[in-house]
C-alpha cells in the first residue's frame, strides 16, 4: 500500500498540483525581512500544524485534519494519496573554543553569513496507493513513524581553522493516514470519500510547556494530494445541483479540498489545504520565485529585499538556505522582470463597436449611474439630516467620534474621543447611513475636503456636540 513513488502518469498529473502545494507548504516559512532575529519570524508555523494529541488536549491546537469530498471512481480504480508536511529540525549554533570544545552562542559571524539558532523545515512525504474496493467500512489505515535524528555540521573560517559547528536535532514524529469511502444513493455511482491525516505521537507537555516545545513533534503545514488512476472528483466549492445537499453535509476540519488540476482538464487531482483556495488555483506566471510571504506582493518584497543592508542580508543568508535564495533572487532580478511584477491584465473585453442605445431610465453615455447620489432626487448629502440622540445632525454639525468594534482598520481607534465636523450624510444602496467627517486639528483637512476625501462613521459611532448648526434638540432649526 505504501509506495516510494507513483506511476509516471500519476506523477505527471500531480506535478502542477505539487507546485501549488509547495506554496501552501512554505507559506509563512520565513517572512520578510527574512532574518531569524526579526520579531515576525519568532512565531512561526501558522498553517496546518498537527500537534501530538497530548498537547492538543490542553492547547486548542489540532491533532488531525479531516477531508470529505465526492469521488466518481471507475471499475478497478486505485487512489493515490500523498500526505506532505514539514518536520521542524532545531538548529543550535556553537562556537569553537581554543581547547577544542564548543559553546552555544546566540550568533556566529562566518564570512557572508551570520548564523543564528533556527528551526529548519524538512520536507516529508507519505505516499499510499489504495484500491478503491478496499475503502469500504473502516477503510485503510497507514501508520508511519519518523525516528529521531541528530547530525553535526563543522564550520571553518576563511583561514581553514575550526570556527564552530551547527547541531541539528529532529524529534520522533508519528502519525497515520486513514482513507475510507461509502457509496451515495442514486444512479451516479458516486462515493463520499473521507481522508484523515493525524498526529499520533505520544509526546506529553510538561508543566509550563509552550507551543515551541511541541513543534518538533508536530506535522507542520500538513496537506493532502489525492488522485485516482481513472476516476474524477466533484467540486466541493461549486458542486452540481444534485450533489449540493450531500456536499453541505461534508465535514472538512482544519482543511479545505479544491480541484487542483489545470483549468480545462479532467477533475482528477484534489488538494486538501489548510489555506482556503479556489478550484484550479494557479501560481501567477509573473512570479519570479518563492518569497514565502503571501501577505505581500512580489514587487514590494523584491524591492524591499534588495534595499536591505549588507549586515541584514548576511543574517538572512545565515538564517536559512531558502532565505538566502530569496536574497540572491532579489539581487539578480533585471528591470524587465521587476516591471512585469508591477501589474498584469488577466482578461480583456471588447469596448469598441456601436454604443448601446440609452434606456428609458437614461442609462446611455453621459448619464449618471444608478448608484450616484445625483441620480436620486430623494437624497442630498449636503442638506440631509438624521436624528442622533434626539438631535438633528447634518453637514456642518460638530460631533465626537466613538469608533465601534466592527471596525477593521485599527487606526480608526486612535480617533476615539476626537471631535469632527460632518461634511455630508450619505445613504448607501443597502439602506445604511454613513456620516462623512473631517477631524478637528487635522492639518490636511482642507486638502481632503477639496478632494472629497473623508472619514466615514455610522450614526451609532457619533455623539452630537452642543455647539454648531443642527446640534439643538430635535425639531429646532429644521
SVG drawing of the C-alpha trace seen along z (x, -y; Angstrom):
<svg xmlns="http://www.w3.org/2000/svg" viewBox="-40 -77 84 81">
<polyline fill="none" stroke="black" stroke-width="0.4" points="0.0,0.0 2.8,-2.5 4.9,-3.4 8.1,-5.4 6.7,-6.9 3.7,-6.7 3.5,-5.5 4.8,-8.1 1.3,-9.0 0.2,-9.8 3.4,-11.7 2.9,-13.8 -0.6,-14.7 0.4,-15.5 3.3,-17.8 1.3,-21.0 -0.7,-20.4 2.6,-19.9 3.8,-23.3 0.6,-24.8 1.0,-22.6 4.6,-23.9 3.3,-27.4 1.0,-26.1 3.8,-24.1 6.1,-27.1 3.7,-29.9 5.0,-31.9 8.1,-29.7 10.3,-32.8 8.8,-36.3 10.4,-39.5 13.0,-40.7 14.0,-37.0 16.0,-37.2 15.7,-34.9 16.0,-37.9 13.0,-39.7 10.0,-39.7 7.6,-38.4 9.8,-35.3 9.7,-34.3 6.2,-33.0 6.2,-30.6 4.2,-27.7 0.7,-29.1 -1.0,-26.8 -1.8,-23.1 0.1,-22.4 -0.9,-18.9 0.4,-18.6 0.6,-15.5 -2.8,-14.6 -1.5,-15.3 -0.7,-18.9 -3.9,-19.3 -5.9,-18.4 -4.5,-21.4 -3.7,-24.0 -6.6,-24.3 -4.3,-23.2 -5.5,-20.3 -4.0,-16.8 -5.9,-16.0 -7.2,-17.2 -10.4,-15.7 -11.2,-15.9 -14.6,-14.8 -15.4,-15.1 -17.3,-13.4 -15.4,-11.0 -16.6,-9.2 -14.4,-6.1 -14.0,-3.8 -14.0,0.0 -10.8,1.4 -9.7,-2.1 -6.9,-2.9 -6.4,-6.0 -3.1,-7.8 -2.9,-9.6 0.1,-11.8 0.5,-13.4 3.1,-16.2 4.3,-18.2 7.3,-19.9 9.2,-18.5 10.8,-21.1 14.5,-20.5 16.0,-22.5 19.4,-24.1 21.8,-25.2 24.9,-27.4 28.1,-26.7 31.5,-28.5 34.8,-26.6 37.0,-27.2 40.8,-27.1 40.8,-23.9 38.8,-22.1 35.5,-22.2 32.4,-24.2 30.0,-26.6 26.5,-27.5 26.2,-31.2 23.3,-33.4 25.0,-34.1 28.2,-33.3 29.6,-35.5 31.1,-33.5 32.1,-35.0 29.0,-36.1 26.7,-34.6 25.6,-35.5 24.4,-32.2 21.6,-32.1 19.6,-29.4 16.6,-28.4 14.0,-25.8 14.6,-24.5 11.7,-22.8 12.5,-19.4 10.0,-18.2 8.4,-14.8 6.1,-12.8 3.9,-9.7 2.5,-8.1 -0.2,-5.4 -1.7,-3.7 -5.0,-2.1 -7.5,0.0 -10.9,-1.7 -12.6,1.6 -10.7,1.7 -12.1,-1.7 -15.5,-0.4 -16.3,-0.1 -13.4,-1.4 -11.3,-1.7 -7.5,-1.5 -5.2,-2.9 -1.5,-3.5 0.6,-4.4 4.0,-5.9 6.9,-6.9 9.9,-9.1 12.8,-8.4 14.6,-11.0 17.8,-12.2 20.8,-14.2 23.7,-15.5 26.5,-17.9 28.0,-20.3 31.5,-21.6 32.2,-25.2 35.6,-26.6 36.8,-30.2 38.4,-31.7 41.8,-30.5 40.6,-26.9 40.6,-26.8 37.7,-25.5 35.1,-28.3 32.2,-26.3 29.5,-23.9 25.8,-23.6 23.9,-20.9 20.6,-19.8 18.1,-17.7 14.8,-16.2 12.4,-14.6 10.5,-11.4 7.2,-12.1 4.4,-9.6 1.2,-9.8 -1.4,-8.0 -3.4,-8.4 -6.9,-7.0 -8.9,-6.7 -12.5,-5.3 -15.4,-5.7 -19.1,-4.9 -21.5,-4.9 -24.2,-7.6 -27.7,-6.6 -28.7,-7.2 -27.7,-6.2 -24.3,-8.1 -22.0,-5.6 -20.5,-8.5 -18.6,-7.8 -18.3,-10.0 -14.5,-9.9 -13.1,-10.6 -9.4,-11.1 -7.8,-11.8 -4.3,-12.9 -3.4,-12.8 -0.6,-13.1 -0.5,-10.0 2.7,-10.9 3.0,-10.2 4.8,-13.4 3.2,-14.9 3.7,-18.5 5.3,-19.2 4.3,-22.0 4.7,-25.3 5.3,-23.7 4.9,-26.2 3.9,-25.8 7.5,-25.9 8.2,-22.8 5.6,-20.9 6.6,-21.9 9.4,-19.4 6.9,-16.6 4.3,-18.2 3.3,-17.7 3.7,-21.3 1.9,-22.7 0.2,-19.3 -1.9,-18.8 -3.1,-16.0 -2.9,-15.4 -5.3,-12.8 -5.6,-11.5 -7.3,-8.4 -5.8,-6.5 -9.0,-6.9 -11.8,-8.5 -12.7,-12.1 -13.8,-14.4 -16.7,-16.7 -16.1,-20.3 -17.0,-20.9 -16.9,-24.7 -19.3,-24.6 -21.0,-21.1 -23.6,-20.1 -27.1,-20.8 -28.0,-17.1 -24.9,-16.9 -25.3,-20.1 -27.2,-18.6 -24.5,-16.0 -21.7,-18.5 -23.4,-20.7 -23.1,-17.8 -19.4,-17.1 -17.2,-17.6 -13.9,-19.3 -12.0,-20.1 -8.9,-22.3 -8.6,-21.9 -10.5,-22.5 -10.5,-20.4 -10.2,-22.0 -9.8,-20.7 -6.1,-21.1 -5.9,-20.0 -5.2,-22.7 -8.3,-24.5 -9.9,-22.8 -8.6,-19.3 -10.3,-16.4 -11.0,-17.0 -8.7,-14.2 -6.5,-15.8 -7.6,-17.1 -5.6,-19.3 -6.8,-19.5 -5.2,-22.6 -5.2,-24.3 -5.3,-27.6 -8.6,-28.0 -8.1,-28.2 -10.4,-28.3 -10.8,-25.4 -7.9,-25.2 -5.5,-27.5 -2.6,-28.8 0.7,-30.5 1.0,-33.8 3.3,-33.4 4.9,-36.7 6.2,-35.5 10.0,-35.0 10.3,-32.5 9.1,-31.6 9.2,-34.5 7.3,-32.7 5.3,-35.8 1.9,-35.9 0.7,-38.8 2.8,-41.0 3.1,-41.2 6.2,-40.0 7.1,-43.5 7.2,-45.1 9.1,-42.1 11.7,-42.2 12.3,-45.9 12.4,-45.8 14.7,-42.8 17.1,-44.5 17.2,-47.5 18.3,-45.5 21.7,-46.4 24.6,-44.2 24.5,-43.1 20.8,-42.2 21.5,-40.2 24.3,-38.3 21.9,-37.4 19.2,-36.3 21.7,-34.0 22.7,-32.6 19.1,-32.1 18.1,-29.6 19.1,-28.4 15.7,-29.4 16.0,-32.9 19.5,-33.2 17.9,-32.1 15.4,-35.0 18.2,-37.5 20.1,-36.2 16.9,-36.3 16.1,-39.9 19.6,-41.0 19.6,-39.3 16.2,-40.5 16.6,-42.5 14.5,-45.7 12.2,-44.0 11.2,-41.3 10.5,-43.9 8.4,-45.8 6.3,-42.6 5.6,-42.4 4.0,-45.9 0.7,-44.5 -0.9,-42.2 -4.1,-42.2 -5.8,-38.8 -8.7,-39.3 -9.9,-41.8 -13.3,-42.7 -14.2,-44.4 -15.0,-48.1 -15.2,-49.1 -18.3,-48.9 -21.6,-50.9 -22.6,-52.4 -25.6,-50.8 -28.9,-52.6 -29.9,-54.6 -32.7,-53.0 -35.9,-54.7 -34.2,-55.4 -31.4,-57.3 -28.5,-55.0 -26.7,-56.0 -23.3,-57.6 -23.1,-60.7 -26.0,-59.6 -25.4,-59.4 -25.0,-55.8 -27.9,-54.5 -25.6,-54.4 -24.6,-58.1 -26.4,-60.2 -27.1,-62.8 -29.3,-60.3 -31.7,-60.1 -33.6,-63.3 -34.7,-61.9 -31.2,-62.3 -29.0,-65.3 -25.7,-64.6 -25.1,-68.3 -28.6,-69.0 -29.9,-65.7 -30.0,-65.4 -30.5,-62.4 -31.6,-62.1 -28.9,-61.0 -29.6,-61.1 -32.6,-63.4 -30.6,-65.9 -30.6,-66.6 -27.1,-66.1 -26.0,-67.1 -23.4,-68.9 -21.7,-71.5 -22.7,-69.7 -19.9,-69.1 -19.7,-65.7 -17.5,-63.4 -16.2,-60.2 -16.5,-56.7 -15.4,-54.1 -17.2,-50.8 -15.9,-47.2 -16.8,-46.3 -14.0,-48.5 -11.4,-46.6 -8.9,-49.4 -7.1,-49.6 -6.1,-53.2 -9.7,-54.3 -9.3,-53.5 -6.9,-56.4 -9.7,-58.7 -11.8,-57.6 -12.9,-60.8 -11.8,-63.2 -14.1,-65.9 -15.0,-66.4 -17.2,-68.3 -19.8,-66.5 -19.4,-67.2 -22.2,-65.0 -24.9,-62.5 -24.7,-59.5 -27.1,-56.7 -25.8,-53.5 -27.8,-51.2 -28.3,-48.8 -30.2,-51.4 -27.3,-52.1 -26.4,-55.7 -22.8,-57.0 -21.5,-60.3 -18.6,-61.8 -16.4,-63.9 -13.2,-65.8 -11.4,-65.6 -10.7,-68.7 -7.0,-69.6 -6.1,-67.5 -3.6,-69.6 -4.7,-68.1 -8.4,-68.7 -8.7,-71.4 -6.9,-69.2 -9.2,-66.2 -12.2,-68.5 -11.2,-69.8 -10.6,-66.3 -13.8,-65.0 -11.9,-62.5 -13.3,-62.0 -13.5,-59.6 -16.8,-57.7 -18.7,-56.7 -22.1,-55.3 -24.7,-57.0 -24.1,-54.8 -20.4,-55.9 -21.3,-59.6 -22.2,-61.8 -23.6,-65.2 -22.0,-68.2 -23.9,-71.2 -22.3,-73.9 -22.7,-74.3 -25.5,-74.2 -28.0,-71.4 -26.9,-70.4 -30.1,-71.5 -32.9,-69.2 -35.0,-67.5 -37.3,-70.0 -35.2,-73.1 -33.7,-74.9 -35.2,-72.5"/>
</svg>
